[in-house]
Amino acid sequence: MLLPLITVAALAFQVSESIEVRVVNVDVVVTDRDGKPVTGLTKDDFEILEEKTPQVITNFYEVRGGVPAEPGAEKSAIALRPRSFIFFIDNRTMHPVLRKDVTAQMAKFVDTAIGPNDQVSVVTWDGTFRILTPLTSDKTVMHKAIDIVAGTGTPMSVKSDFQRVQEECNRSLKMPGVPVKLAYDQCIGSARIEAQRMTAYSRLMLNAVELAMSTVAGVEGKKVLVFAGTDLPARPGQDLFQWANGRFQPYMRGFDAPIEQAPMEYRDQQRAVLESITRTANANGVTLYPISALMPVDLNVMQSATAIEDSGGGSLRSDNTDAAHDMLARMTGGTSAPLSRMSALLDTLRHDLDSYYSLGYHPSVDKRGDRPISVRARNRAYTVRARQSYAYKTFDDQMRDRAIANIYTPARESDWKIQLHTGKPKLVKKGQYSVPIEIVAPPNVTLLPRDGKLAGGFVVYLAVGNAQGALSTTFRQPNGVEITPAEEAGFRRTPLTFGADLSLREGENLISVALVDQASGSMGFARATVIASGE
């Protein structure tokens, strides 16, 4: 995938940034032994630990029916807080019959659970990352994107790689004149290659999940990613090796008994990638709800009319993927389910959004990096689901996230009305264009007295992306203002105008600009689309 290039003419002046007081908020779902929401708890019913150290809960409220249980000034604000949903479909190997079921249930969820203040984005992965629609509140657009998924497949969706290796192993076992040990070694060789391929494939697919989450990192409110996937093993190859050992066990004895195991390095690599995804989700405030849409063997037999001696391989494969999905859900505060229970999972998601507790605390030390956190109910009969880590983000980090989010969804918070103008793209060299831009903003910079003058500053953030999710590095430029009191009237009459030259790749480029006043915190966002083409 080609990433957009971005170079911007440098602007002047460095100003200091304000110090902020941070509160870490953790949303918590509490259920009883029957899985029903537990209501009426207070902050004294909870314990929250950061890096195993107990924290003092300073902020607390309960939400029931989507609004705070106790009346107060926050009620209307929380009730109107946007909810953002990403439907991520790993469509590379999803069987058409299963894909039809997945998309039908997503469409039903849109009709029954998405409110007027909610937003939905539909994203697919089939070896290529595609945003079929960025966050939108238009249900017609949502349904159109879901319909596109329902009608789109790949050649890999009829037979999985797992089943292909099974067929190879069965053929080797039944081939006349081939010693059983040689057939087993050939089978294990194919299984080892498949484990390696699955490890690489999982990394690429989870990179796409991470990219999807980056599009909502700067979006306010509750954020959910419903992940409908196929093969995502917790231990790549373990299921296939176990199946092969079981398949050859009746034919091999003693010294030659089938005992090969999947390479441990693939398991370790996979766990590292899965943990990285959960940390990214928690850092961006995204809860994961994975759904397993694995193709069963009998469905493959129905389509190909070729029987596969499965010997329990389907169950092993399902358990392997379920373990990975469970890890993603557990560490981000969500829950997972097989496709047969997708309707129940979506009902759980609906209840999670309508009934939860919000706990807040002040972190002991402001430092970069991820920190493990855990939330427990003092009543151990209750089940608690919450994210298990958070990453400290400075205000600057958050503004970078918001600039990226504004690429795909117009920022709702924009009290500084800025404009972004773009010129005509000019070909620089094959595949690369230069595009002039101009940013115009009202001169509303907050100026404070300092040494007989008026001083202030603002920061410009600029990012470029495309519909496939490719993103540039976010450019950041502080700008200082220092004038005399006599100059203020003239300063206020003249708009802030400055330009830059962007270097963009060929095709559609989505440009986002954000400005923030360093004294008042006022923000402004603008965006534009530029199609760089040789035509």
Secondary structure by P-SEA (a helix, b strand, c coil): cccbbbbbcbbbbbbbbbbbbbbbbbbbbbbccccccccccccccbbbbcccbbbbbccccccccccccccccaaaaaaacbbbbbbccccccccaaaaaaaaaaaaaaaaccccccbbbbbbbbcccccccccccccaaaaaaaaaaaaacccccccccaaaaaaaaaaaaaacccccaaaaaaaaaaaaaaaaaaaaaaaaaaaaaaaaaaaaacccccbbbbbccccccccccaaaaaaaaaaaacccccccccccccccaaaaaaaaaaaaaaaaaaaaabbbbbbbbbcccaaaaaaaccccccccaaaaaaaaaaaaaaaaaaaaaccccccccaaaaaaaaaaaaaabbbbbbbbbccccccbbbbbbbbcccccccccccbbbbbcaaaaaaaaaaaaacccccccccbbbbbbcbbbbccccbbbbbbbbbbccccbbbbcccccccbbbbbbbbbccccccccbbbbbbbbbbcccaaaaaaaccbbbbbbbbccccbbbbbbbbbcccccbbbbbbbccccccc
